[in-house]
Amino acid sequence: MSELERAWSVEKTTIRAHARCLVRLPSDQLKIVELRPGGSISLGKFGAFFVDDVLGHKYGQTFEIVDDKKVIPVPGMTYTGSKDAEDDTAAAESADSAVADDLIRLALKSGVNNQEIQDLGAEVQKLSNADIEEMKKQGSSGQIGQAIIDKIIQGHDSFEKKTVFSQQKYLKRKQQKFLRRFTIDYLGASQVLQYYYGKDPGRVLDLSEESLGIMMNYANIMPGGNYLLVDETGGVILYAMLERMQGKGRVTVVHENEHPNHIVLNNSIFSAEAVDDMVKTINILNFFEPEVVVPWKELPEEEIEEYKPSKKQTYFRRKKRALELQTVVEIVKKGNFDGMIYASTLSPSTAVPRFIEKIGGSRPIVVYSPYIEVVSELSHTVSKDLRVLAPSIIATRVRPYQTIPGRIHPLMSMRGGGGYVFWGTRVFPKEGITAIGRGRKKKKLNSEEPVEV
């Protein structure tokens, strides 16, 4: 295995030291952390935990914080990965039995519907906030949270009048508030998008996981490819491309500012050396007008040695950037990219036609926008351009549903949107071809012979 391949060989199943991962908190909040051995990670009001206690477990494992920042795997939520099918079956049956017992207990003490419940506010709860705070001071054990929940349920006058579904929702809200549990997930492209989408959807152009997957599919992103990218999602799309390419290939990123905005890569699971080897950046002005790039002028070593250390450092930094820019310009002049993904606030109707000439034949062109009007205008524009075959617009969004026996309805509190994806294939139209129909007129003229008089 080469050094580059070793840099991209990321453990995706087991939690390892120095790995970056996603932590899911009980409040549904997300946090990206680096697992440094011997250290501890704070989770705010939920407490803190020692990193060494989670190393070696599988991704997706749920932990509970107990005394002195120690954590233990939550029973029934442990991924064992055992090869013994009997052990796995027994563990699953035990977990199912525990869940069934809880449902039976709730069903025996529940109402048929919520019609007997009166909205009396805090009057239905006998346990006061002062009592809850006093219980919290009794210890930092993980059992305190469950004890508080039990006391709250016992002191709720209307809890037994609720339906089973209402009881479960109420119980879940209290667990999110008082139980100190968290889950560690692998930091993949979907998890990165979830994190930044939760912080600010507009920051990632309202991009949904479904749209991101469609873009990777239609753009045919795979190891060894040479792709062109315009990304204004902070680097989320670039992150997904690098994950699929597995350290093989190249991505040329076109940006409109002085420097590209790849803030997502700051929390990347990939090394900086591997990213620098695969990702090449160029300003949009230098992309369309490479002749304006000023060639680098090499200075004699004697003159460089006379520079002060700060000036010498500046010289070598500018030299490195100039050589990199010349390399990228040569890549752009050569063209023949294996595909393009465009996700920018710049109007694609004017920008994409200029990018098309750099794309190789029979290669995909994918454009994303959060607005249907933008991709519709682009579709009308390229429909007159014979260089794009079969332009299409795709929109998809997986909507979660809430289900209880006898009823089902979509989750009403989720955000809409998710964006729209334009897709087409780059072709080279044949010049000088004139359509003449099926030749009926020509056959008719040839069949008409002169009549002798």
C-alpha positions as CSV (number, residue, x, y, z in Angstrom):
1,M,0.0,0.0,0.0
2,S,1.4,3.4,-1.0
3,E,1.7,6.3,1.4
4,L,-1.3,8.1,-0.3
5,E,-3.5,5.0,-0.1
6,R,-2.5,4.5,3.6
7,A,-3.5,8.1,4.3
8,W,-6.9,7.4,2.9
9,S,-7.4,4.1,4.6
10,V,-9.8,5.3,7.3
11,E,-11.3,2.9,9.9
12,K,-15.0,3.0,9.3
13,T,-16.3,0.4,11.7
14,T,-14.2,0.7,15.0
15,I,-13.6,3.8,17.0
16,R,-9.9,4.5,17.0
17,A,-7.6,7.0,18.6
18,H,-7.1,10.4,16.9
19,A,-10.2,9.8,14.8
20,R,-12.7,12.6,14.1
21,C,-16.2,11.4,14.7
22,L,-19.8,12.7,15.1
23,V,-21.3,12.7,18.6
24,R,-25.2,12.6,18.8
25,L,-26.4,14.1,22.0
26,P,-29.8,13.3,23.7
27,S,-31.1,16.6,22.6
28,D,-30.7,15.6,19.0
29,Q,-27.8,18.1,18.7
30,L,-24.6,17.1,16.9
31,K,-21.0,17.7,17.7
32,I,-17.8,16.9,15.8
33,V,-14.9,15.9,18.1
34,E,-11.4,14.5,17.8
35,L,-10.7,11.4,20.0
36,R,-7.3,12.1,21.6
37,P,-6.1,9.3,23.9
38,G,-5.8,10.3,27.6
39,G,-8.1,13.3,27.2
40,S,-11.7,14.1,27.9
41,I,-14.5,15.6,25.9
42,S,-17.1,18.0,27.3
43,L,-20.7,17.6,26.2
44,G,-22.1,20.7,27.9
45,K,-24.9,20.2,30.4
46,F,-24.7,16.4,29.7
47,G,-21.3,16.2,31.3
48,A,-18.0,14.9,30.0
49,F,-16.3,11.6,29.3
50,F,-12.9,10.0,29.0
51,V,-11.8,9.2,25.5
52,D,-10.1,6.0,26.4
53,D,-13.5,4.5,27.6
54,V,-15.0,4.6,24.1
55,L,-12.0,3.4,22.0
56,G,-12.3,0.0,20.5
57,H,-16.1,0.0,20.4
58,K,-18.1,0.0,17.1
59,Y,-19.4,3.1,15.5
60,G,-23.1,3.6,16.3
61,Q,-22.6,2.5,19.9
62,T,-24.6,4.4,22.6
63,F,-22.9,5.3,25.9
64,E,-24.0,6.6,29.2
65,I,-22.0,8.9,31.4
66,V,-21.6,7.7,35.0
67,D,-19.4,8.9,37.9
68,D,-16.2,10.8,37.3
69,K,-16.5,11.1,33.5
70,K,-16.6,7.4,33.0
71,V,-18.9,5.9,30.4
72,I,-20.4,2.4,29.9
73,P,-22.2,1.0,26.8
74,V,-25.9,1.1,27.2
75,P,-27.5,-2.4,27.5
76,G,-29.7,-3.2,24.6
77,M,-27.9,-0.6,22.4
78,T,-24.6,-2.5,22.1
79,Y,-23.3,-3.5,18.7
80,T,-21.3,-6.7,19.4
81,G,-20.4,-7.7,15.9
82,S,-20.2,-11.3,17.1
83,K,-19.8,-14.1,14.6
84,D,-21.9,-16.4,16.8
85,A,-25.4,-16.2,15.4
86,E,-26.9,-17.7,18.6
87,D,-25.4,-15.0,20.8
88,D,-26.6,-12.3,18.5
89,T,-30.1,-13.8,18.4
90,A,-30.2,-14.1,22.1
91,A,-29.2,-10.5,22.6
92,A,-31.8,-9.3,20.1
93,E,-34.5,-11.3,21.7
94,S,-33.5,-10.0,25.2
95,A,-33.7,-6.4,23.9
96,D,-37.0,-7.0,22.2
97,S,-38.4,-8.6,25.4
98,A,-37.4,-5.5,27.4
99,V,-39.1,-3.2,24.9
100,A,-42.2,-5.4,24.9
101,D,-42.3,-5.3,28.7
102,D,-42.2,-1.5,28.7
103,L,-45.0,-1.3,26.1
104,I,-47.1,-3.8,28.1
105,R,-46.6,-1.7,31.3
106,L,-47.6,1.4,29.5
107,A,-50.6,-0.2,27.8
108,L,-52.0,-1.5,31.2
109,K,-51.9,2.0,32.6
110,S,-53.0,4.2,29.7
111,G,-56.2,5.7,28.3
112,V,-57.9,4.8,25.1
113,N,-57.6,8.4,23.9
114,N,-56.6,11.8,25.3
115,Q,-60.2,13.2,25.8
116,E,-60.0,13.0,29.6
117,I,-56.9,15.1,29.8
118,Q,-57.3,18.7,31.0
119,D,-54.6,21.2,30.2
120,L,-53.8,22.5,33.7
121,G,-50.2,23.3,33.0
122,A,-47.8,22.8,35.9
123,E,-50.6,21.9,38.3
124,V,-50.6,18.3,37.1
125,Q,-47.0,17.8,38.2
126,K,-46.4,17.4,41.9
127,L,-42.6,17.4,41.5
128,S,-41.2,20.9,41.6
129,N,-38.1,22.3,39.9
130,A,-36.5,22.7,43.4
131,D,-37.1,19.0,44.0
132,I,-35.4,18.1,40.7
133,E,-32.4,20.3,41.4
134,E,-32.1,18.7,44.9
135,M,-32.1,15.2,43.3
136,K,-29.4,16.3,40.9
137,K,-27.1,17.3,43.8
138,Q,-27.4,13.8,45.4
139,G,-24.8,12.4,43.0
140,S,-23.5,12.4,39.5
141,S,-24.3,8.7,38.9
142,G,-26.0,7.8,35.6
143,Q,-28.9,6.4,37.7
144,I,-29.9,9.9,38.9
145,G,-31.4,10.7,35.5
146,Q,-33.6,7.6,35.4
147,A,-34.6,8.2,39.1
148,I,-35.7,11.8,38.2
149,I,-37.8,10.5,35.3
150,D,-39.5,7.9,37.5
151,K,-40.3,10.6,40.1
152,I,-41.7,12.9,37.4
153,I,-44.0,10.1,36.0
154,Q,-45.1,9.1,39.5
155,G,-46.0,12.8,40.3
156,H,-47.9,13.3,37.0
157,D,-51.6,13.2,37.7
158,S,-52.6,12.8,34.0
159,F,-49.9,10.4,32.8
160,E,-52.1,7.3,33.1
161,K,-54.9,9.1,31.2
162,K,-52.6,9.5,28.1
163,T,-52.6,7.1,25.3
164,V,-49.6,4.8,24.9
165,F,-48.3,6.9,22.0
166,S,-48.6,10.1,24.1
167,Q,-46.8,8.4,27.0
168,Q,-44.0,7.3,24.8
169,K,-43.5,10.8,23.4
170,Y,-43.6,12.3,26.9
171,L,-41.1,9.7,28.1
172,K,-38.8,10.4,25.2
173,R,-38.8,14.2,26.0
174,K,-37.8,13.5,29.6
175,Q,-35.1,11.1,28.5
176,Q,-33.6,13.6,26.2
177,K,-33.5,16.1,29.1
178,F,-32.2,14.1,32.0
179,L,-30.4,11.0,30.6
180,R,-26.7,11.5,29.9
181,R,-26.4,9.3,26.9
182,F,-24.7,9.9,23.6
183,T,-23.9,8.0,20.4
184,I,-20.6,8.1,18.4
185,D,-21.0,7.8,14.6
186,Y,-18.5,7.6,11.8
187,L,-17.9,11.0,10.2
188,G,-19.0,10.3,6.6
189,A,-20.4,12.7,4.0
190,S,-24.0,12.2,5.2
191,Q,-23.0,13.0,8.8
192,V,-21.0,16.1,7.8
193,L,-24.1,17.3,5.9
194,Q,-26.3,16.6,8.9
195,Y,-24.0,18.6,11.1
196,Y,-23.8,21.7,9.0
197,Y,-27.4,21.6,7.8
198,G,-28.4,21.6,11.5
199,K,-26.3,24.6,12.2
200,D,-27.4,26.7,9.2
201,P,-29.3,25.2,6.1
202,G,-28.5,28.2,4.0
203,R,-24.8,27.7,4.5
204,V,-25.0,24.4,2.5
205,L,-27.6,25.8,0.0
206,D,-30.4,23.8,1.6
207,L,-28.8,20.6,0.3
208,S,-30.4,17.4,1.5
209,E,-28.8,14.0,1.8
210,E,-31.0,12.7,-1.0
211,S,-29.9,15.4,-3.4
212,L,-26.2,14.9,-2.4
213,G,-26.5,11.1,-3.2
214,I,-28.2,11.8,-6.5
215,M,-25.4,14.2,-7.5
216,M,-22.7,11.6,-6.7
217,N,-24.6,9.0,-8.7
218,Y,-25.4,11.1,-11.8
219,A,-21.9,12.6,-11.8
220,N,-20.4,9.1,-11.8
221,I,-17.9,9.9,-9.0
222,M,-15.5,7.0,-8.6
223,P,-11.8,6.3,-7.8
224,G,-9.4,7.5,-10.5
225,G,-11.6,10.1,-12.0
226,N,-10.7,13.7,-13.1
227,Y,-13.6,16.0,-12.1
228,L,-14.4,19.7,-12.3
229,L,-16.2,21.2,-9.3
230,V,-17.8,24.5,-8.4
231,D,-18.8,24.2,-4.7
232,E,-20.3,26.9,-2.5
233,T,-21.5,24.6,0.2
234,G,-18.4,25.1,2.3
235,G,-16.8,21.9,0.9
236,V,-19.6,19.4,1.7
237,I,-19.8,18.2,-1.9
238,L,-16.0,18.1,-2.1
239,Y,-16.0,16.0,1.0
240,A,-18.5,13.5,-0.5
241,M,-16.4,13.3,-3.7
242,L,-13.2,12.6,-1.8
243,E,-14.9,9.9,0.2
244,R,-16.1,8.1,-2.9
245,M,-12.8,8.5,-4.8
246,Q,-10.8,6.8,-2.0
247,G,-7.5,8.7,-2.6
248,K,-7.4,8.0,-6.3
249,G,-8.0,10.7,-8.9
250,R,-8.2,14.5,-9.0
251,V,-10.7,17.2,-8.3
252,T,-10.2,20.7,-9.8
253,V,-12.2,23.2,-7.7
254,V,-13.2,26.6,-9.3
255,H,-13.9,29.4,-6.9
256,E,-15.0,33.0,-7.4
257,N,-13.1,34.5,-4.4
258,E,-9.4,34.9,-3.8
259,H,-9.3,31.6,-1.8
260,P,-11.7,28.7,-1.8
261,N,-14.1,28.1,1.1
262,H,-13.4,24.6,2.3
263,I,-14.2,25.0,6.0
264,V,-15.7,21.5,6.1
265,L,-12.3,20.0,5.4
266,N,-11.0,21.5,8.7
267,N,-12.9,18.7,10.4
268,S,-12.0,16.1,7.8
269,I,-11.2,12.5,8.5
270,F,-8.6,12.8,5.7
271,S,-5.0,14.0,6.1
272,A,-3.9,17.4,4.8
273,E,-1.3,15.8,2.6
274,A,-3.8,13.5,0.9
275,V,-6.2,16.4,0.3
276,D,-3.4,18.6,-1.2
277,D,-2.5,15.8,-3.5
278,M,-6.0,15.3,-4.9
279,V,-7.6,18.8,-4.8
280,K,-6.4,21.6,-7.1
281,T,-8.0,25.0,-6.9
282,I,-8.2,27.9,-9.4
283,N,-10.0,31.2,-9.5
284,I,-12.8,31.5,-12.0
285,L,-11.0,34.4,-13.7
286,N,-7.9,32.3,-14.2
287,F,-10.0,29.4,-15.4
288,F,-11.7,31.4,-18.2
289,E,-8.7,33.6,-19.0
290,P,-5.5,31.7,-18.2
291,E,-3.4,34.1,-20.2
292,V,-3.7,36.7,-17.4
293,V,-1.7,34.4,-15.1
294,V,1.7,36.1,-14.5
295,P,4.5,33.6,-15.1
296,W,6.8,33.1,-12.1
297,K,10.3,34.6,-12.3
298,E,13.0,32.6,-10.5
299,L,15.5,34.7,-8.6
300,P,19.2,33.8,-8.1
301,E,20.1,31.9,-5.0
302,E,22.6,34.6,-4.0
303,E,19.9,37.2,-4.0
304,I,17.5,35.0,-2.0
305,E,20.2,34.4,0.7
306,E,20.4,38.1,1.3
307,Y,16.7,38.3,2.2
308,K,15.5,38.5,5.8
309,P,13.9,35.3,7.1
310,S,10.4,36.7,6.9
311,K,10.9,37.9,3.3
312,K,12.5,34.6,2.4
313,Q,9.5,32.7,3.7
314,T,7.2,35.0,1.8
315,Y,9.2,34.3,-1.4
316,F,9.0,30.6,-1.1
317,R,5.3,30.7,-0.3
318,R,4.6,32.8,-3.4
319,K,6.8,30.5,-5.5
320,K,4.9,27.4,-4.3
321,R,1.5,29.0,-5.1
322,A,2.7,30.2,-8.5
323,L,3.9,26.8,-9.5
324,E,0.7,25.2,-8.3
325,L,-1.3,27.8,-10.3
326,Q,0.7,27.0,-13.5
327,T,0.1,23.3,-13.0
328,V,-3.7,23.9,-12.6
329,V,-3.8,26.2,-15.6
330,E,-2.2,23.4,-17.7
331,I,-4.8,20.9,-16.4
332,V,-7.6,23.4,-17.4
333,K,-6.1,24.0,-20.8
334,K,-6.0,20.2,-21.4
335,G,-9.7,19.9,-20.3
336,N,-11.4,16.6,-21.0
337,F,-12.7,16.3,-17.5
338,D,-14.7,13.1,-16.6
339,G,-17.6,15.1,-15.2
340,M,-18.7,18.4,-13.6
341,I,-20.7,19.3,-10.5
342,Y,-21.9,22.9,-10.2
343,A,-23.4,24.2,-6.9
344,S,-23.1,27.9,-6.8
345,T,-25.1,31.1,-6.3
346,L,-23.7,32.3,-9.6
347,S,-26.3,32.0,-12.4
348,P,-25.7,28.6,-14.0
349,S,-27.5,29.8,-17.2
350,T,-24.5,32.0,-18.0
351,A,-21.6,30.1,-16.3
352,V,-22.3,26.4,-17.2
353,P,-22.3,26.9,-21.0
354,R,-18.7,28.2,-20.7
355,F,-17.7,25.2,-18.6
356,I,-19.1,22.7,-21.0
357,E,-16.3,23.0,-23.5
358,K,-13.9,21.6,-20.9
359,I,-15.9,18.4,-20.3
360,G,-15.1,15.2,-22.2
361,G,-17.5,13.5,-24.5
362,S,-20.2,11.3,-23.0
363,R,-19.4,12.7,-19.6
364,P,-22.1,13.9,-17.1
365,I,-22.9,17.5,-16.2
366,V,-24.7,18.0,-12.8
367,V,-26.0,21.3,-11.5
368,Y,-27.6,21.8,-8.1
369,S,-29.7,24.7,-6.9
370,P,-32.2,25.2,-4.1
371,Y,-34.6,26.9,-6.5
372,I,-36.5,25.3,-9.3
373,E,-36.5,28.5,-11.3
374,V,-32.7,28.5,-11.6
375,V,-32.4,24.9,-13.0
376,S,-35.5,25.5,-15.2
377,E,-33.8,28.5,-16.8
378,L,-30.7,26.4,-17.3
379,S,-32.7,23.6,-18.9
380,H,-34.2,26.1,-21.4
381,T,-30.8,27.5,-22.2
382,V,-29.0,24.2,-22.8
383,S,-32.0,22.8,-24.8
384,K,-30.9,25.1,-27.6
385,D,-27.3,24.0,-27.1
386,L,-26.6,20.8,-29.0
387,R,-23.6,20.0,-26.7
388,V,-25.9,18.7,-23.9
389,L,-28.0,15.6,-24.5
390,A,-31.3,14.9,-22.7
391,P,-31.2,17.6,-20.0
392,S,-33.4,16.6,-17.0
393,I,-34.4,18.0,-13.6
394,I,-34.7,15.7,-10.6
395,A,-36.1,16.5,-7.2
396,T,-36.3,14.0,-4.3
397,R,-36.7,14.0,-0.6
398,V,-37.2,11.1,1.8
399,R,-39.9,12.1,4.3
400,P,-40.0,10.3,7.7
401,Y,-43.4,9.1,8.9
402,Q,-44.8,8.6,12.4
403,T,-46.6,5.3,12.8
404,I,-48.8,3.8,15.5
405,P,-51.2,0.9,15.2
406,G,-54.0,2.0,12.9
407,R,-52.6,5.4,12.0
408,I,-49.7,6.9,10.0
409,H,-48.8,10.4,9.1
410,P,-45.7,12.3,7.9
411,L,-43.5,14.2,10.4
412,M,-45.0,17.6,10.3
413,S,-42.1,19.5,11.9
414,M,-39.4,18.8,9.3
415,R,-38.1,21.3,6.9
416,G,-39.2,21.3,3.3
417,G,-37.1,21.7,0.2
418,G,-33.9,19.8,-0.4
419,G,-33.0,21.4,-3.7
420,Y,-33.2,20.5,-7.4
421,V,-30.6,18.7,-9.5
422,F,-30.1,19.3,-13.2
423,W,-28.4,16.5,-15.2
424,G,-27.3,16.1,-18.8
425,T,-24.6,14.4,-20.9
426,R,-21.9,16.2,-22.8
427,V,-21.9,15.3,-26.6
428,F,-20.1,16.7,-29.7
429,P,-22.7,17.6,-32.4
430,K,-21.8,16.8,-36.0
431,E,-21.3,19.8,-38.1
432,G,-22.6,20.2,-41.7
433,I,-25.5,17.8,-41.4
434,T,-28.8,18.8,-43.1
435,A,-31.9,16.8,-42.4
436,I,-33.7,15.7,-45.6
437,G,-36.5,13.6,-44.2
438,R,-37.0,10.1,-45.4
439,G,-36.2,10.7,-49.0
440,R,-39.7,10.3,-50.3
441,K,-39.5,13.4,-52.5
442,K,-36.2,12.2,-54.0
443,K,-37.7,8.8,-54.8
444,K,-40.7,10.4,-56.4
445,L,-38.5,12.6,-58.6
446,N,-36.4,9.7,-59.8
447,S,-39.5,7.6,-60.6
448,E,-40.9,10.3,-62.9
449,E,-39.6,9.5,-66.4
450,P,-40.1,11.8,-69.5
451,V,-43.0,10.8,-71.7
452,E,-42.3,10.4,-75.5
453,V,-44.6,12.4,-77.8
